[in-house]
Amino acid sequence: MKLNVVVIGLMVLGLTACSHVQKVTESALLVVDKPMASCEVDLHSGDWVGAFLLSPEQRAEALNRVEDPGDTHQVALRAILLTHSDASYRELREAEDLIINQLPLSDDKRHNCQTDELIDYILKLNQTLQKQKSEVVLLQRQIDEQSKTIEQQAAESAELEKKIEALTNIEHRMKARSVNVEPEVSP
């Protein structure tokens, strides 16, 4: 298991190093006004599978390495790293924003672009996780409201129990007095 974690960590570190070399090479070739389509990104399955399998500590370390993604590969890697089941809503929104605004899908549908399919899958996964987090927040609010209602009803019930007990005590005292008072004898 530890070997797998080490291998995955090395993959992520290797991806980061490769992307820096790739960044320098690509920067001379890219047209500044035209963003690279996601289909042009060479995103191997090991990249995203490895990113999904990272521990929280490894994920945080990898995210620090791609904090300011400079090229499309780094943007894709950051979006993938931010999309996981334990991600905060803010992280999921950032990943969604990266995917939608900085990873344009290939316009040419004739080419079977697997990266486009992967990015689309990550986007759908991200949106599903956001929806689940929203539902959890709504359910938590409902639970909190119901808990407050239960506490109020418990307090009211306790107050009513005290009143019932007080009335029962008064009733017992009245009965005890009526037994102790002798009936008047009529002449």
C-alpha positions as CSV (number, residue, x, y, z in Angstrom):
1,M,0.0,0.0,0.0
2,K,2.8,2.4,0.9
3,L,4.5,1.6,-2.4
4,N,1.4,2.6,-4.3
5,V,1.2,5.9,-2.4
6,V,4.9,6.5,-3.2
7,V,4.4,5.6,-6.9
8,I,1.3,8.0,-7.1
9,G,3.3,10.7,-5.3
10,L,6.1,10.3,-7.7
11,M,3.7,10.4,-10.7
12,V,2.3,13.7,-9.4
13,L,5.7,15.1,-8.8
14,G,6.8,13.9,-12.3
15,L,3.8,15.5,-13.9
16,T,4.6,18.8,-12.2
17,A,8.2,18.7,-13.4
18,C,7.2,17.6,-16.9
19,S,4.6,20.3,-17.1
20,H,7.3,22.9,-16.3
21,V,9.5,21.7,-19.1
22,Q,6.4,21.4,-21.3
23,K,5.4,25.0,-20.3
24,V,8.7,26.4,-21.4
25,T,8.6,24.6,-24.7
26,E,4.9,25.4,-25.4
27,S,5.2,29.1,-24.4
28,A,7.2,29.8,-27.5
29,L,4.7,28.0,-29.7
30,L,1.4,29.2,-28.4
31,V,-0.6,32.1,-29.8
32,V,-1.4,34.4,-26.8
33,D,-4.9,35.2,-27.8
34,K,-6.1,31.7,-28.5
35,P,-6.5,29.3,-25.5
36,M,-5.4,25.7,-26.1
37,A,-8.4,23.4,-26.6
38,S,-8.5,20.7,-24.0
39,C,-8.1,18.1,-26.7
40,E,-4.6,19.4,-27.3
41,V,-3.7,18.7,-23.7
42,D,-1.8,15.4,-23.3
43,L,-3.6,14.3,-20.2
44,H,-2.7,10.6,-19.5
45,S,-5.0,8.4,-17.5
46,G,-2.2,8.1,-14.9
47,D,-2.5,11.8,-14.3
48,W,-6.1,11.9,-13.2
49,V,-6.3,8.5,-11.7
50,G,-3.2,9.3,-9.6
51,A,-4.8,12.6,-8.6
52,F,-8.0,10.9,-7.4
53,L,-6.0,8.4,-5.3
54,L,-3.9,11.0,-3.4
55,S,-4.2,11.3,0.4
56,P,-5.4,14.7,1.7
57,E,-1.8,15.6,2.6
58,Q,-0.5,14.6,-0.9
59,R,-3.4,16.4,-2.6
60,A,-2.6,19.6,-0.6
61,E,1.1,19.4,-1.6
62,A,0.2,18.8,-5.2
63,L,-2.2,21.7,-5.2
64,N,0.5,23.9,-3.9
65,R,2.7,23.0,-6.8
66,V,-0.1,24.0,-9.3
67,E,-1.4,27.0,-7.3
68,D,-1.1,29.4,-10.2
69,P,-1.6,27.2,-13.2
70,G,0.2,28.7,-16.2
71,D,-0.7,26.3,-18.9
72,T,-3.7,24.2,-19.9
73,H,-2.2,21.0,-18.5
74,Q,-1.6,22.6,-15.1
75,V,-5.2,24.0,-15.2
76,A,-6.6,20.5,-16.0
77,L,-4.4,19.0,-13.2
78,R,-5.5,21.6,-10.7
79,A,-9.2,21.1,-11.6
80,I,-8.8,17.4,-11.2
81,L,-7.0,17.8,-7.8
82,L,-9.8,20.1,-6.6
83,T,-12.6,17.6,-7.6
84,H,-12.9,15.0,-4.9
85,S,-15.5,13.8,-2.4
86,D,-13.9,15.6,0.5
87,A,-13.5,18.9,-1.3
88,S,-15.1,22.0,0.1
89,Y,-17.8,23.7,-1.8
90,R,-15.4,26.6,-2.5
91,E,-12.8,24.2,-4.0
92,L,-15.5,22.5,-6.2
93,R,-16.6,26.0,-7.5
94,E,-13.0,26.9,-8.3
95,A,-12.5,23.6,-10.2
96,E,-15.8,24.2,-12.1
97,D,-14.6,27.7,-12.9
98,L,-11.3,26.4,-14.2
99,I,-12.9,23.8,-16.3
100,I,-15.6,26.0,-17.8
101,N,-13.5,29.2,-18.4
102,Q,-9.9,27.9,-18.9
103,L,-10.3,24.5,-20.5
104,P,-12.3,25.0,-23.6
105,L,-13.5,21.8,-25.2
106,S,-12.5,21.1,-28.7
107,D,-14.9,22.6,-31.2
108,D,-14.2,19.8,-33.7
109,K,-16.6,17.0,-32.8
110,R,-15.3,14.9,-35.6
111,H,-12.2,14.0,-33.7
112,N,-12.7,11.6,-30.9
113,C,-11.0,13.7,-28.2
114,Q,-10.6,11.5,-25.1
115,T,-9.4,14.5,-23.1
116,D,-12.6,16.3,-23.9
117,E,-14.5,13.3,-22.6
118,L,-12.4,13.2,-19.5
119,I,-12.8,16.9,-18.8
120,D,-16.5,16.6,-19.4
121,Y,-16.6,13.7,-16.9
122,I,-14.7,15.7,-14.3
123,L,-17.1,18.6,-14.8
124,K,-20.1,16.4,-14.3
125,L,-18.5,14.7,-11.3
126,N,-17.8,18.2,-9.9
127,Q,-21.3,19.4,-10.4
128,T,-22.7,16.2,-8.8
129,L,-20.5,16.7,-5.8
130,Q,-21.6,20.4,-5.6
131,K,-25.2,19.3,-5.7
132,Q,-24.7,16.7,-3.0
133,K,-22.9,19.3,-0.8
134,S,-25.8,21.7,-1.3
135,E,-28.3,19.0,-0.4
136,V,-26.3,18.1,2.7
137,V,-26.3,21.8,3.7
138,L,-30.1,22.0,3.2
139,L,-30.7,18.8,5.1
140,Q,-28.4,20.0,7.9
141,R,-30.5,23.2,8.1
142,Q,-33.7,21.2,8.3
143,I,-32.2,19.0,11.0
144,D,-31.1,22.1,13.0
145,E,-34.6,23.6,12.7
146,Q,-36.2,20.3,13.8
147,S,-33.8,20.0,16.7
148,K,-34.7,23.5,17.8
149,T,-38.4,22.6,17.5
150,I,-37.8,19.4,19.5
151,E,-36.0,21.4,22.2
152,Q,-38.8,23.9,22.4
153,Q,-41.4,21.1,22.6
154,A,-39.4,19.3,25.2
155,A,-39.2,22.5,27.3
156,E,-43.0,23.1,26.9
157,S,-43.6,19.5,27.8
158,A,-41.5,19.8,30.9
159,E,-43.4,23.0,31.9
160,L,-46.7,21.2,31.3
161,E,-45.5,18.3,33.5
162,K,-44.7,20.7,36.3
163,K,-48.1,22.3,36.0
164,I,-49.8,18.9,36.0
165,E,-47.8,17.8,39.0
166,A,-48.7,21.1,40.8
167,L,-52.4,20.6,40.0
168,T,-52.2,16.9,41.2
169,N,-50.7,18.1,44.5
170,I,-53.4,20.7,45.0
171,E,-56.0,18.0,44.3
172,H,-54.5,15.6,46.8
173,R,-54.3,18.3,49.4
174,M,-58.0,19.2,48.8
175,K,-59.0,15.6,49.2
176,A,-56.9,15.3,52.3
177,R,-58.6,18.4,53.8
178,S,-62.1,17.1,53.0
179,V,-61.4,13.8,54.8
180,N,-60.0,15.7,57.8
181,V,-62.9,18.0,58.1
182,E,-65.7,16.4,59.9
183,P,-69.1,16.8,58.5
184,E,-71.4,19.1,60.3
185,V,-74.1,17.3,62.3
186,S,-77.5,18.7,61.8
187,P,-79.8,19.0,64.9
